[in-house]
Amino acid sequence: MNREDFNMLNNVIYLDNSATTLKPKLLSKAISDYYNNYSANAHRGDYDISLKVDSMYEKTRHLVREFINAKSTKEIVFTSGTTDAINKITNGFFKHYLKENDEVLITKSEHASNILPWFELSDTINIKVNYIPLDNDLKLTLENVKKVVTDKTKVISIAHITNVVGDIRPIKEIIEYAHKKDIIVLIDGAQSVGHMNIDVKDLDIDFMAFSAHKMCGPTGVGVLYGKEKLLENLHPTTVGGGMNSSFSSENIRIYNDLPHRLEAGTPNIAGVIGFGKIIEYLNNIGMNNINNYEIELRKYLTEKLKQIPEITIYNENSDSGIVTINYKDVFAQDLAIYLNKYNICVRAGNHCAKILKEELGIKNTCRISLYFYNNKEDIDALIKALENPNLKNEII
C-alpha cells in the first residue's frame, strides 16, 4: 500500500515500525519548503513570511484536533514526542494534583516513558506506583483493573497498544470504570494513533501522548492531548519566550492562554508543518484501511511463523501489527544481525520495556512490527531467511 511514496523501500525490508516509521517523500518536500522559502519564527513577527509560518503551524494543530476528534485546539499541545508529553503531564499536572501515598496504577508491559516519570514522581512526592496484573496472554483486562483499584488509586497510566506484547487495551471500558471511581487516565498512544481511528471524546480520554515519527512524521514532534479543564491546571514545566504575555521586574508575570503557555521557546516549526502534511496523507489513505490491512498482514505473518518449529511467538493472540518472537537457541540480537545480512530490519532487545521480563519470563526478544507500506512479499523474504537450514552456521 503506497510503497511508491517511500524511497527506502528500494533498499531494505523494513519491519521495525514500532521504533519509528519510514517517511514519505512529501515530508522532506514540506520541510525543505519551509527552510528554503519562508523560514521565519512562529508567533513572533508581523511580516508576511512570519504570518505564513503562523498559519501553517496552527493549521497542523487544527488537523491534529480533527484527527483525534478533540473538542478544541486548546487541547492540542506540541511537544518533542511521547516521552516529553508524558513528562510534562506527570510533572506539570500530577506533581501538583497527587498527595502522599496516593496510588498510580501501571502495568509491567509499559514503555520506559510511561514508567520512569512515575518512579521519579514517587521519589519526589512519595506516591505509590503499583501494577495491574496481566492475563495469561500478557494482556490487560478490565477485570484485572477492578481487582487492584483501591480508594487510594488516583491515576491509571497505560499504553493503548503496548510496544512488545502488542495488545490493544480495552481503554474505553477501563476509562469508563475509572471515571466512576474519580480516577484520571493517561493514555500512551505512541503505538496506536498512527494505526487506527482514535476519538478522544468517544473514549473520554483525560490525557494522551503520541509521537509524529511513529506515524510517518518527523522526529522531534509529539502531541500532548488533554481535556481543557485539566490542561488549565497543568503548570508549565518550561518557561520563557512565547508562552507569556507580560512580566515585570517585580516578579509579576502573565502567561498566555492554552495551548501556547505550554509551548515555551522556538518549537520544531519545520517538523510541525511537515506533520500537518502527514496527517493529510494518512487521512487520504484512510485509518480504517490502514488498520484492516495491518490485521491482514499480521494474520499472514503469524501463520507463516507457526510453520517454523524453531520459532516461539510470544504474543500470537494480540491484534496489532506487532509480533514478538525468538529463534530456538539463538540470541535475539544475533538473529537481528543475521536478518540484516538479507537487508531485513527488525528490533532486538528488551524494547524499552525492561520490567516486562518479569511477566514474559525472558529478557530479550526479536520484534517484527508492520505498517501499511509493508506487504506479503516482505513477510515471505523474512520467512525464507528464518527457514534457512544454515541459519545457525551463518550466525556463528
SEMAR-474247 format. One record per residue (C-alpha): x, y, z; chain; residue number from 1. Coordinates in Angstrom, 3 decimals. Layout:
# SEMAR-474247
<kedo <X, Y, Z>, 'A', NUM>
...
***
This chain:
# SEMAR-474247
<kedo <0.000, 0.000, 0.000>, 'A', 1>
<kedo <1.531, 3.342, -1.145>, 'A', 2>
<kedo <5.002, 1.801, -1.366>, 'A', 3>
<kedo <5.998, 4.135, -4.165>, 'A', 4>
<kedo <5.962, 7.032, -1.686>, 'A', 5>
<kedo <8.929, 5.650, 0.296>, 'A', 6>
<kedo <12.403, 5.717, -1.239>, 'A', 7>
<kedo <13.921, 3.499, 1.457>, 'A', 8>
<kedo <11.772, 0.542, 0.427>, 'A', 9>
<kedo <14.010, 0.242, -2.623>, 'A', 10>
<kedo <16.877, -0.794, -0.354>, 'A', 11>
<kedo <15.531, -2.574, 2.718>, 'A', 12>
<kedo <12.709, -4.711, 4.056>, 'A', 13>
<kedo <11.697, -2.545, 6.968>, 'A', 14>
<kedo <9.929, -4.359, 9.813>, 'A', 15>
<kedo <10.797, -2.099, 12.737>, 'A', 16>
<kedo <7.867, 0.291, 12.573>, 'A', 17>
<kedo <7.236, 0.313, 16.312>, 'A', 18>
<kedo <10.603, 2.017, 16.800>, 'A', 19>
<kedo <9.972, 4.558, 14.059>, 'A', 20>
<kedo <8.268, 4.547, 10.694>, 'A', 21>
<kedo <9.646, 5.403, 7.288>, 'A', 22>
<kedo <8.941, 8.851, 5.890>, 'A', 23>
<kedo <7.172, 9.509, 2.581>, 'A', 24>
<kedo <8.802, 11.819, 0.063>, 'A', 25>
<kedo <6.220, 14.524, 0.679>, 'A', 26>
<kedo <7.569, 15.062, 4.220>, 'A', 27>
<kedo <11.034, 16.179, 3.137>, 'A', 28>
<kedo <9.438, 18.346, 0.463>, 'A', 29>
<kedo <7.277, 20.143, 3.040>, 'A', 30>
<kedo <10.199, 20.619, 5.434>, 'A', 31>
<kedo <12.508, 21.862, 2.669>, 'A', 32>
<kedo <9.831, 24.281, 1.519>, 'A', 33>
<kedo <9.773, 25.857, 4.970>, 'A', 34>
<kedo <13.544, 26.087, 5.298>, 'A', 35>
<kedo <14.069, 27.383, 1.762>, 'A', 36>
<kedo <11.112, 29.696, 1.241>, 'A', 37>
<kedo <9.610, 31.046, 4.487>, 'A', 38>
<kedo <11.945, 30.165, 7.342>, 'A', 39>
<kedo <10.733, 32.703, 9.908>, 'A', 40>
<kedo <9.861, 32.104, 13.546>, 'A', 41>
<kedo <6.350, 31.263, 14.726>, 'A', 42>
<kedo <4.138, 33.691, 16.636>, 'A', 43>
<kedo <6.844, 36.382, 16.634>, 'A', 44>
<kedo <6.645, 38.559, 13.508>, 'A', 45>
<kedo <4.280, 40.953, 11.759>, 'A', 46>
<kedo <5.606, 40.422, 8.242>, 'A', 47>
<kedo <4.271, 38.159, 5.511>, 'A', 48>
<kedo <6.532, 35.142, 5.804>, 'A', 49>
<kedo <6.166, 35.071, 9.578>, 'A', 50>
<kedo <2.403, 35.242, 9.256>, 'A', 51>
<kedo <2.581, 32.340, 6.802>, 'A', 52>
<kedo <4.528, 30.326, 9.390>, 'A', 53>
<kedo <1.834, 31.082, 11.971>, 'A', 54>
<kedo <-0.859, 29.948, 9.563>, 'A', 55>
<kedo <0.896, 26.695, 8.608>, 'A', 56>
<kedo <1.847, 25.888, 12.207>, 'A', 57>
<kedo <-1.665, 26.420, 13.510>, 'A', 58>
<kedo <-3.121, 24.538, 10.550>, 'A', 59>
<kedo <-1.345, 21.445, 11.849>, 'A', 60>
<kedo <-2.892, 21.993, 15.260>, 'A', 61>
<kedo <-6.342, 22.049, 13.654>, 'A', 62>
<kedo <-5.505, 18.898, 11.681>, 'A', 63>
<kedo <-4.421, 17.101, 14.871>, 'A', 64>
<kedo <-7.602, 18.204, 16.632>, 'A', 65>
<kedo <-9.711, 16.763, 13.820>, 'A', 66>
<kedo <-7.573, 13.624, 13.565>, 'A', 67>
<kedo <-8.245, 12.605, 17.179>, 'A', 68>
<kedo <-11.591, 14.452, 17.442>, 'A', 69>
<kedo <-10.583, 16.729, 20.296>, 'A', 70>
<kedo <-13.060, 19.390, 21.373>, 'A', 71>
<kedo <-10.763, 22.349, 20.787>, 'A', 72>
<kedo <-7.300, 23.276, 19.529>, 'A', 73>
<kedo <-6.676, 24.456, 23.096>, 'A', 74>
<kedo <-6.399, 20.760, 23.939>, 'A', 75>
<kedo <-3.532, 20.158, 21.470>, 'A', 76>
<kedo <-0.047, 20.956, 22.785>, 'A', 77>
<kedo <3.014, 20.314, 20.629>, 'A', 78>
<kedo <5.939, 18.587, 22.328>, 'A', 79>
<kedo <9.121, 16.863, 21.194>, 'A', 80>
<kedo <7.473, 13.439, 21.413>, 'A', 81>
<kedo <5.587, 10.988, 23.610>, 'A', 82>
<kedo <8.309, 10.967, 26.261>, 'A', 83>
<kedo <8.296, 14.739, 26.553>, 'A', 84>
<kedo <4.498, 14.827, 26.677>, 'A', 85>
<kedo <4.235, 12.251, 29.473>, 'A', 86>
<kedo <6.902, 14.068, 31.468>, 'A', 87>
<kedo <5.016, 17.332, 31.047>, 'A', 88>
<kedo <1.830, 15.678, 32.283>, 'A', 89>
<kedo <3.424, 13.977, 35.278>, 'A', 90>
<kedo <5.495, 16.977, 36.371>, 'A', 91>
<kedo <3.148, 19.744, 35.308>, 'A', 92>
<kedo <-0.146, 18.256, 36.481>, 'A', 93>
<kedo <0.156, 15.189, 38.679>, 'A', 94>
<kedo <3.032, 16.565, 40.754>, 'A', 95>
<kedo <0.584, 19.194, 41.985>, 'A', 96>
<kedo <-2.543, 17.021, 41.953>, 'A', 97>
<kedo <-1.383, 13.915, 43.809>, 'A', 98>
<kedo <-0.742, 13.695, 47.537>, 'A', 99>
<kedo <1.500, 11.483, 49.640>, 'A', 100>
<kedo <0.504, 7.788, 49.483>, 'A', 101>
<kedo <-1.847, 8.290, 46.534>, 'A', 102>
<kedo <-1.588, 5.379, 44.096>, 'A', 103>
<kedo <-0.771, 5.260, 40.393>, 'A', 104>
<kedo <-1.506, 2.025, 38.521>, 'A', 105>
<kedo <0.542, 0.943, 35.510>, 'A', 106>
<kedo <1.488, -2.464, 34.051>, 'A', 107>
<kedo <4.782, -4.267, 33.673>, 'A', 108>
<kedo <4.454, -4.162, 29.896>, 'A', 109>
<kedo <4.629, -0.363, 29.684>, 'A', 110>
<kedo <7.355, 1.504, 27.823>, 'A', 111>
<kedo <10.036, 3.203, 29.912>, 'A', 112>
<kedo <8.486, 6.564, 29.071>, 'A', 113>
<kedo <5.347, 5.547, 30.954>, 'A', 114>
<kedo <7.195, 4.070, 33.933>, 'A', 115>
<kedo <10.248, 6.169, 34.777>, 'A', 116>
<kedo <8.376, 9.503, 35.143>, 'A', 117>
<kedo <6.154, 7.844, 37.744>, 'A', 118>
<kedo <9.179, 6.416, 39.580>, 'A', 119>
<kedo <10.704, 9.894, 39.663>, 'A', 120>
<kedo <7.453, 11.390, 40.921>, 'A', 121>
<kedo <7.252, 8.698, 43.581>, 'A', 122>
<kedo <10.659, 9.761, 44.865>, 'A', 123>
<kedo <9.626, 13.422, 44.820>, 'A', 124>
<kedo <6.195, 13.378, 46.485>, 'A', 125>
<kedo <6.053, 9.847, 47.942>, 'A', 126>
<kedo <3.234, 8.406, 45.874>, 'A', 127>
<kedo <2.847, 4.654, 45.348>, 'A', 128>
<kedo <3.329, 3.031, 41.954>, 'A', 129>
<kedo <1.643, -0.365, 41.681>, 'A', 130>
<kedo <0.930, -2.809, 38.872>, 'A', 131>
<kedo <-2.195, -4.159, 37.250>, 'A', 132>
<kedo <-1.612, -7.887, 36.611>, 'A', 133>
<kedo <-1.649, -9.198, 33.054>, 'A', 134>
<kedo <-3.549, -12.310, 31.972>, 'A', 135>
<kedo <-2.017, -15.475, 30.538>, 'A', 136>
<kedo <-1.676, -13.842, 27.113>, 'A', 137>
<kedo <0.092, -10.861, 28.721>, 'A', 138>
<kedo <-2.970, -8.716, 28.020>, 'A', 139>
<kedo <-4.594, -6.109, 30.212>, 'A', 140>
<kedo <-8.243, -6.747, 31.052>, 'A', 141>
<kedo <-10.882, -4.645, 32.769>, 'A', 142>
<kedo <-11.395, -7.470, 35.271>, 'A', 143>
<kedo <-7.774, -7.261, 36.393>, 'A', 144>
<kedo <-8.038, -3.490, 36.703>, 'A', 145>
<kedo <-11.016, -3.910, 39.017>, 'A', 146>
<kedo <-9.077, -6.378, 41.170>, 'A', 147>
<kedo <-6.382, -3.882, 42.149>, 'A', 148>
<kedo <-8.119, -0.486, 42.248>, 'A', 149>
<kedo <-8.343, 0.855, 45.792>, 'A', 150>
<kedo <-9.569, 4.020, 47.455>, 'A', 151>
<kedo <-6.005, 5.308, 47.100>, 'A', 152>
<kedo <-5.944, 4.877, 43.311>, 'A', 153>
<kedo <-5.941, 8.300, 41.660>, 'A', 154>
<kedo <-4.342, 7.568, 38.271>, 'A', 155>
<kedo <-4.246, 4.750, 35.735>, 'A', 156>
<kedo <-1.482, 5.285, 33.166>, 'A', 157>
<kedo <-1.384, 2.719, 30.362>, 'A', 158>
<kedo <-0.489, 2.295, 26.712>, 'A', 159>
<kedo <-3.357, 1.880, 24.275>, 'A', 160>
<kedo <-1.188, -0.656, 22.417>, 'A', 161>
<kedo <1.952, -1.949, 24.097>, 'A', 162>
<kedo <5.185, -1.942, 22.127>, 'A', 163>
<kedo <6.233, -5.569, 22.784>, 'A', 164>
<kedo <3.102, -7.587, 23.524>, 'A', 165>
<kedo <1.148, -5.512, 21.022>, 'A', 166>
<kedo <-2.143, -5.993, 22.862>, 'A', 167>
<kedo <-4.891, -3.488, 22.160>, 'A', 168>
<kedo <-6.242, -2.487, 25.548>, 'A', 169>
<kedo <-9.993, -2.026, 26.160>, 'A', 170>
<kedo <-9.371, 1.580, 27.120>, 'A', 171>
<kedo <-12.938, 2.787, 26.651>, 'A', 172>
<kedo <-14.210, 0.309, 29.234>, 'A', 173>
<kedo <-11.269, 0.949, 31.557>, 'A', 174>
<kedo <-11.761, 4.713, 31.359>, 'A', 175>
<kedo <-15.493, 4.403, 31.986>, 'A', 176>
<kedo <-14.832, 2.320, 35.105>, 'A', 177>
<kedo <-12.024, 4.613, 36.265>, 'A', 178>
<kedo <-14.142, 7.740, 35.984>, 'A', 179>
<kedo <-16.813, 6.191, 38.188>, 'A', 180>
<kedo <-14.060, 5.956, 40.810>, 'A', 181>
<kedo <-12.803, 9.529, 40.157>, 'A', 182>
<kedo <-9.588, 8.124, 38.676>, 'A', 183>
<kedo <-7.786, 10.109, 35.956>, 'A', 184>
<kedo <-6.497, 8.085, 32.997>, 'A', 185>
<kedo <-3.367, 8.836, 30.972>, 'A', 186>
<kedo <-3.057, 7.007, 27.655>, 'A', 187>
<kedo <0.267, 6.393, 25.895>, 'A', 188>
<kedo <-0.890, 6.483, 22.281>, 'A', 189>
<kedo <2.513, 6.094, 20.643>, 'A', 190>
<kedo <1.671, 2.708, 19.090>, 'A', 191>
<kedo <-1.993, 3.342, 18.339>, 'A', 192>
<kedo <-2.651, 6.828, 16.966>, 'A', 193>
<kedo <-0.994, 6.131, 13.612>, 'A', 194>
<kedo <-2.630, 2.730, 13.212>, 'A', 195>
<kedo <-6.347, 3.152, 13.923>, 'A', 196>
<kedo <-9.082, 5.719, 14.344>, 'A', 197>
<kedo <-8.840, 7.453, 17.716>, 'A', 198>
<kedo <-11.735, 9.525, 19.032>, 'A', 199>
<kedo <-10.732, 11.089, 22.335>, 'A', 200>
<kedo <-14.244, 12.338, 23.021>, 'A', 201>
<kedo <-15.850, 8.951, 22.461>, 'A', 202>
<kedo <-13.159, 7.235, 24.540>, 'A', 203>
<kedo <-13.391, 10.020, 27.151>, 'A', 204>
<kedo <-9.596, 10.180, 27.421>, 'A', 205>
<kedo <-8.245, 12.584, 30.052>, 'A', 206>
<kedo <-4.644, 12.823, 28.828>, 'A', 207>
<kedo <-2.931, 11.230, 25.842>, 'A', 208>
<kedo <0.581, 11.434, 24.406>, 'A', 209>
<kedo <1.852, 10.400, 20.978>, 'A', 210>
<kedo <4.723, 10.980, 18.537>, 'A', 211>
<kedo <4.773, 12.079, 14.898>, 'A', 212>
<kedo <7.710, 9.849, 13.971>, 'A', 213>
<kedo <5.719, 6.684, 14.689>, 'A', 214>
<kedo <3.129, 7.661, 12.065>, 'A', 215>
<kedo <5.325, 8.645, 9.073>, 'A', 216>
<kedo <6.058, 12.088, 10.511>, 'A', 217>
<kedo <9.280, 13.801, 11.565>, 'A', 218>
<kedo <11.297, 13.048, 14.663>, 'A', 219>
<kedo <11.237, 15.648, 17.416>, 'A', 220>
<kedo <7.498, 16.331, 17.220>, 'A', 221>
<kedo <4.813, 14.989, 19.512>, 'A', 222>
<kedo <1.410, 15.837, 20.894>, 'A', 223>
<kedo <0.112, 16.232, 24.413>, 'A', 224>
<kedo <-3.661, 15.973, 24.381>, 'A', 225>
<kedo <-5.584, 16.858, 27.497>, 'A', 226>
<kedo <-9.107, 17.834, 28.361>, 'A', 227>
<kedo <-9.193, 21.604, 28.579>, 'A', 228>
<kedo <-10.330, 21.618, 32.208>, 'A', 229>
<kedo <-7.291, 19.507, 33.119>, 'A', 230>
<kedo <-4.811, 21.446, 30.996>, 'A', 231>
<kedo <-5.908, 24.646, 32.708>, 'A', 232>
<kedo <-4.326, 23.174, 35.845>, 'A', 233>
<kedo <-1.167, 21.894, 34.146>, 'A', 234>
<kedo <1.753, 24.037, 35.285>, 'A', 235>
<kedo <4.280, 24.897, 32.563>, 'A', 236>
<kedo <7.394, 22.794, 33.086>, 'A', 237>
<kedo <9.365, 25.058, 30.761>, 'A', 238>
<kedo <9.010, 28.827, 30.858>, 'A', 239>
<kedo <10.446, 31.548, 28.658>, 'A', 240>
<kedo <9.757, 33.156, 25.325>, 'A', 241>
<kedo <6.498, 32.658, 23.506>, 'A', 242>
<kedo <4.443, 31.449, 26.474>, 'A', 243>
<kedo <3.938, 34.744, 28.304>, 'A', 244>
<kedo <2.059, 37.924, 27.509>, 'A', 245>
<kedo <3.927, 40.108, 30.016>, 'A', 246>
<kedo <6.215, 40.161, 33.060>, 'A', 247>
<kedo <7.854, 42.837, 35.155>, 'A', 248>
<kedo <10.873, 43.351, 37.377>, 'A', 249>
<kedo <8.576, 42.960, 40.385>, 'A', 250>
<kedo <8.136, 39.258, 39.553>, 'A', 251>
<kedo <4.676, 39.887, 38.137>, 'A', 252>
<kedo <4.028, 37.684, 35.126>, 'A', 253>
<kedo <1.053, 36.839, 32.972>, 'A', 254>
<kedo <1.160, 33.675, 30.928>, 'A', 255>
<kedo <-0.674, 33.087, 27.669>, 'A', 256>
<kedo <-3.839, 31.084, 27.269>, 'A', 257>
<kedo <-3.828, 27.434, 26.229>, 'A', 258>
<kedo <-2.149, 25.892, 24.360>, 'A', 259>
<kedo <0.634, 28.443, 23.882>, 'A', 260>
<kedo <1.540, 28.815, 27.566>, 'A', 261>
<kedo <2.677, 25.180, 27.444>, 'A', 262>
<kedo <4.912, 25.699, 24.380>, 'A', 263>
<kedo <7.799, 27.874, 25.562>, 'A', 264>
<kedo <10.671, 28.660, 23.210>, 'A', 265>
<kedo <11.063, 28.234, 19.483>, 'A', 266>
<kedo <9.414, 24.944, 18.545>, 'A', 267>
<kedo <10.299, 22.461, 15.825>, 'A', 268>
<kedo <8.471, 24.591, 13.282>, 'A', 269>
<kedo <9.525, 22.656, 10.209>, 'A', 270>
<kedo <8.604, 19.384, 11.890>, 'A', 271>
<kedo <5.164, 20.578, 12.955>, 'A', 272>
<kedo <4.414, 21.883, 9.458>, 'A', 273>
<kedo <5.608, 18.598, 7.976>, 'A', 274>
<kedo <3.466, 16.694, 10.459>, 'A', 275>
<kedo <0.421, 18.505, 9.126>, 'A', 276>
<kedo <1.156, 17.193, 5.649>, 'A', 277>
<kedo <1.488, 13.688, 7.086>, 'A', 278>
<kedo <-1.907, 13.868, 8.773>, 'A', 279>
<kedo <-3.452, 14.868, 5.451>, 'A', 280>
<kedo <-1.582, 11.960, 3.826>, 'A', 281>
<kedo <-2.877, 9.423, 6.370>, 'A', 282>
<kedo <-6.391, 10.805, 6.059>, 'A', 283>
<kedo <-6.237, 10.268, 2.306>, 'A', 284>
<kedo <-5.238, 6.630, 2.792>, 'A', 285>
<kedo <-7.877, 6.152, 5.499>, 'A', 286>
<kedo <-7.176, 4.975, 9.028>, 'A', 287>
<kedo <-9.692, 2.126, 8.749>, 'A', 288>
<kedo <-7.913, 0.961, 5.590>, 'A', 289>
<kedo <-4.577, 1.028, 7.425>, 'A', 290>
<kedo <-5.955, -0.876, 10.407>, 'A', 291>
<kedo <-7.675, -3.553, 8.315>, 'A', 292>
<kedo <-4.594, -4.061, 6.153>, 'A', 293>
<kedo <-2.320, -4.460, 9.179>, 'A', 294>
<kedo <-4.657, -7.106, 10.614>, 'A', 295>
<kedo <-4.500, -8.986, 7.314>, 'A', 296>
<kedo <-0.693, -8.803, 7.226>, 'A', 297>
<kedo <-0.381, -9.904, 10.849>, 'A', 298>
<kedo <-2.518, -12.974, 10.220>, 'A', 299>
<kedo <-0.385, -13.886, 7.206>, 'A', 300>
<kedo <2.829, -13.393, 9.201>, 'A', 301>
<kedo <1.781, -15.434, 12.238>, 'A', 302>
<kedo <0.522, -18.306, 10.107>, 'A', 303>
<kedo <3.878, -18.463, 8.330>, 'A', 304>
<kedo <5.893, -18.207, 11.562>, 'A', 305>
<kedo <3.934, -21.023, 13.189>, 'A', 306>
<kedo <5.179, -23.363, 10.466>, 'A', 307>
<kedo <8.784, -22.920, 11.619>, 'A', 308>
<kedo <9.400, -25.284, 14.585>, 'A', 309>
<kedo <12.298, -23.229, 15.960>, 'A', 310>
<kedo <10.222, -20.072, 16.308>, 'A', 311>
<kedo <8.449, -19.100, 19.524>, 'A', 312>
<kedo <5.742, -16.456, 19.186>, 'A', 313>
<kedo <5.143, -14.659, 22.474>, 'A', 314>
<kedo <2.039, -12.696, 21.508>, 'A', 315>
<kedo <0.194, -14.841, 18.996>, 'A', 316>
<kedo <-3.193, -13.734, 20.308>, 'A', 317>
<kedo <-2.603, -9.987, 20.135>, 'A', 318>
<kedo <-4.325, -7.968, 17.437>, 'A', 319>
<kedo <-1.886, -5.223, 16.424>, 'A', 320>
<kedo <0.860, -5.304, 13.808>, 'A', 321>
<kedo <3.461, -6.212, 16.452>, 'A', 322>
<kedo <4.717, -9.813, 16.539>, 'A', 323>
<kedo <7.399, -10.750, 19.066>, 'A', 324>
<kedo <9.483, -13.889, 18.587>, 'A', 325>
<kedo <12.651, -15.788, 19.352>, 'A', 326>
<kedo <14.506, -18.499, 17.433>, 'A', 327>
<kedo <15.458, -21.563, 19.485>, 'A', 328>
<kedo <18.985, -21.378, 20.903>, 'A', 329>
<kedo <19.743, -18.114, 19.087>, 'A', 330>
<kedo <20.273, -14.865, 20.998>, 'A', 331>
<kedo <17.806, -12.227, 19.861>, 'A', 332>
<kedo <20.414, -9.695, 18.767>, 'A', 333>
<kedo <22.304, -12.369, 16.838>, 'A', 334>
<kedo <19.106, -13.139, 14.950>, 'A', 335>
<kedo <18.584, -9.475, 14.131>, 'A', 336>
<kedo <22.169, -9.176, 12.872>, 'A', 337>
<kedo <21.682, -12.305, 10.775>, 'A', 338>
<kedo <18.493, -10.882, 9.213>, 'A', 339>
<kedo <20.349, -7.669, 8.450>, 'A', 340>
<kedo <22.527, -9.672, 6.027>, 'A', 341>
<kedo <19.366, -10.020, 3.954>, 'A', 342>
<kedo <18.502, -6.313, 4.343>, 'A', 343>
<kedo <15.684, -7.175, 6.768>, 'A', 344>
<kedo <15.294, -4.725, 9.655>, 'A', 345>
<kedo <13.803, -5.973, 12.937>, 'A', 346>
<kedo <14.319, -4.866, 16.538>, 'A', 347>
<kedo <16.127, -6.998, 19.113>, 'A', 348>
<kedo <16.428, -6.498, 22.856>, 'A', 349>
<kedo <14.024, -5.504, 25.610>, 'A', 350>
<kedo <12.431, -2.698, 23.559>, 'A', 351>
<kedo <12.453, -0.171, 26.444>, 'A', 352>
<kedo <10.076, -2.455, 28.361>, 'A', 353>
<kedo <12.674, -3.591, 30.844>, 'A', 354>
<kedo <10.380, -4.989, 33.533>, 'A', 355>
<kedo <8.244, -6.989, 31.116>, 'A', 356>
<kedo <10.732, -9.819, 31.616>, 'A', 357>
<kedo <9.092, -10.407, 34.995>, 'A', 358>
<kedo <5.892, -11.361, 33.148>, 'A', 359>
<kedo <7.341, -12.736, 29.918>, 'A', 360>
<kedo <9.996, -14.865, 31.575>, 'A', 361>
<kedo <12.686, -13.810, 29.115>, 'A', 362>
<kedo <14.658, -10.598, 28.755>, 'A', 363>
<kedo <15.394, -10.253, 25.038>, 'A', 364>
<kedo <13.229, -10.896, 22.001>, 'A', 365>
<kedo <13.029, -10.030, 18.317>, 'A', 366>
<kedo <10.160, -7.754, 17.392>, 'A', 367>
<kedo <8.590, -7.626, 13.955>, 'A', 368>
<kedo <6.326, -4.608, 13.548>, 'A', 369>
<kedo <4.257, -3.891, 10.463>, 'A', 370>
<kedo <2.849, -0.811, 8.769>, 'A', 371>
<kedo <0.714, -0.097, 5.734>, 'A', 372>
<kedo <3.654, 0.052, 3.292>, 'A', 373>
<kedo <4.728, -3.491, 4.137>, 'A', 374>
<kedo <3.417, -6.349, 2.013>, 'A', 375>
<kedo <3.306, -10.130, 1.868>, 'A', 376>
<kedo <6.490, -10.179, -0.180>, 'A', 377>
<kedo <8.318, -8.584, 2.760>, 'A', 378>
<kedo <6.980, -11.313, 5.016>, 'A', 379>
<kedo <7.908, -14.035, 2.520>, 'A', 380>
<kedo <11.504, -12.749, 2.460>, 'A', 381>
<kedo <11.618, -12.826, 6.256>, 'A', 382>
<kedo <10.223, -16.349, 6.386>, 'A', 383>
<kedo <12.709, -17.552, 3.758>, 'A', 384>
<kedo <15.585, -16.203, 5.855>, 'A', 385>
<kedo <14.208, -17.833, 9.020>, 'A', 386>
<kedo <13.729, -21.173, 7.244>, 'A', 387>
<kedo <17.356, -21.208, 6.089>, 'A', 388>
<kedo <18.767, -24.573, 7.273>, 'A', 389>
<kedo <22.191, -22.922, 7.653>, 'A', 390>
<kedo <20.893, -20.097, 9.838>, 'A', 391>
<kedo <22.857, -21.014, 12.961>, 'A', 392>
<kedo <26.027, -21.632, 10.976>, 'A', 393>
<kedo <25.768, -18.216, 9.329>, 'A', 394>
<kedo <25.399, -16.598, 12.744>, 'A', 395>
<kedo <28.472, -18.374, 14.078>, 'A', 396>
***
